[in-house]
């Protein structure tokens, strides 16, 4: 096992010990907080993608019309 792999394994083991030492209520609170954060991020990203599509199409159209 290389040095980089050992460092990653130590980080995973430390995280597992930290989460294992948490109370169930605190662990559920942490999990629900991250779930809400990730869902919100996905919603924002999908809205940005929808709003950015016409802008990107306009930029691509302007570039392609400027090319000979």
C-alpha positions in Angstrom: 0.0 0.0 0.0 1.4 3.4 -1.0 1.7 6.4 1.2 -1.3 8.2 -0.5 -3.5 5.1 0.0 -2.6 4.9 3.7 -3.4 8.6 4.2 -6.9 8.1 2.6 -7.5 5.0 4.7 -6.6 6.9 7.8 -9.0 9.7 6.9 -11.8 7.2 6.3 -11.1 5.4 9.6 -11.0 8.7 11.5 -14.3 9.8 9.9 -15.9 6.4 10.8 -14.8 6.6 14.4 -16.1 10.2 14.6 -19.5 9.3 13.2 -19.6 6.1 15.3 -19.1 8.2 18.5 -22.1 10.5 17.7 -25.4 10.0 19.3 -28.2 8.8 17.0 -30.2 12.0 17.2 -27.1 14.1 16.3 -26.2 11.7 13.4 -29.8 11.9 12.0 -29.6 15.7 12.3 -26.3 15.7 10.4 -27.6 13.4 7.7 -30.8 15.3 7.2 -28.9 18.6 7.0 -26.6 17.3 4.3 -29.6 15.7 2.5 -31.4 19.1 2.4 -28.2 20.8 1.3 -27.6 18.4 -1.5 -31.2 18.5 -2.7 -31.1 22.3 -2.7 -27.9 22.3 -4.6 -29.3 20.0 -7.2 -32.4 22.2 -7.6 -30.3 25.3 -8.0 -28.0 23.5 -10.6 -31.0 22.3 -12.6 -32.5 25.8 -12.6 -29.2 27.3 -13.6 -29.0 24.8 -16.4 -32.5 25.7 -17.6 -31.7 29.5 -17.5 -28.3 29.2 -19.0 -29.3 27.1 -22.0 -30.8 30.1 -24.0 -27.8 32.2 -23.1 -25.3 29.5 -24.3 -27.3 29.0 -27.5 -27.2 32.7 -28.2 -23.4 32.9 -27.5 -22.9 29.8 -29.7 -25.0 31.3 -32.5 -23.1 34.6 -32.4 -19.8 32.8 -32.6 -20.9 30.5 -35.4 -22.3 33.4 -37.4 -19.1 35.4 -37.0 -17.0 32.5 -38.4 -16.5 32.6 -42.2 
